[in-house]
């Protein structure tokens, strides 16, 4: 996976753990040193020390998003090495149980967000965050809710069809079914997206049993391959049913989920008949051209998620943003470091990656936009401004 590395360091500027633990290049160098010590037996004490330190330095603090590969002259994805070294899930049976009861898992997450919202209302957000962080330091298994963690999402919108509208399957990801679009909770991302899509003449509908579906990314990232594949198969069946075996296009509302499903289809793991569209590309190509937009923001910060960049849709996200704001700024942050759930379990990684965000925002910038819900949470927490979905921003600009 990494034998071609010449230790040039081109990968280092885009790594969210640069300055916290190791960069991709350093992970490779240290792993090579461990292998060399194992082969020659020259320094058992040093070997034991490096092996012990590598767990946190090399494995636990790697976002494994693979953005390093975009800067590597020979395309090395150090994240693949890290995933292999992490090994398979330690409790695969538990992962499969969670996958089979995903609706209850997401429901529990919403309930937890409701408790968080209540606690903030009583004690104040800063005090709750301080208590939560102290608990995490004492018991690392306790997750940390970043300051900008929103309230629970409400019900998904009904499939009220627009007369004459073009049919569209809307895949609401589990993360957008759990977290509300607005900080206080309530509206889902789908509420804003449905309004926007209907304005452009589309008639979105949800796949059957959408509340139980998942692309499998949360399981795959933990090495639970069987659970990830089971989730993929159930999602495939639901999308085929909803899309009339691929006749109707499918809109994927969260960039990491879109990347997971599109890559699975390219690898032959998902039915080739499905017409899968990541949200940014679909909005740019097939929604915005049908609308008249009026910019609603003076200064707008844009973050291109790793998954959007890998899908080649970064320029499209910037194009959409420029139609919504008088002035757009793009802070030089390739990966925010939230990396799925690491923003909750390893908050120091997200904080390290975004330490340059707030100083990079121009004076008067009061809003940001992205295409990944968890990225938005981390960006808002460390940038000090709200980060919205591109759908909600476009909906505002499209008027009534």
Secondary structure, 3 states (H helix, E strand, C coil): CCCCCCCCCCCHHHCCCCCCCCCHHHHHHHHHHHHHHHHHCCCHHHHHHHHHHHHHHHHHCCCCCCHHHHCCCCCCCHHHHHHHHHCCCCCHHHHHHHHHCHHHHHHHHHHHHHHHHHHHHHHCHHHHHHHHHHHHHHCCCCCCCCCCCCCEECCCCCCCCCCCCEEEEEECCHHHHHECCCCCCECCHHHHHHHHHHHCCEEEEECCCHHHCCCCHHHHCCCCHHHHHHHHHHHHHHHHHHCCCCCCCEEECCHHHHHHHHHHHHCCCCCCCCCEEEHHHHHHHHHHHHCCCCCCEEEEEECCCHHHHHCCCHHHHHHHHHCCEEEEECCCCCCCCCCCCHHHHCHHHHHHHCCCHHHHCCCCCCEEEECCHHHHHHHHHHHCCEEEEHHHHHHHHCCC
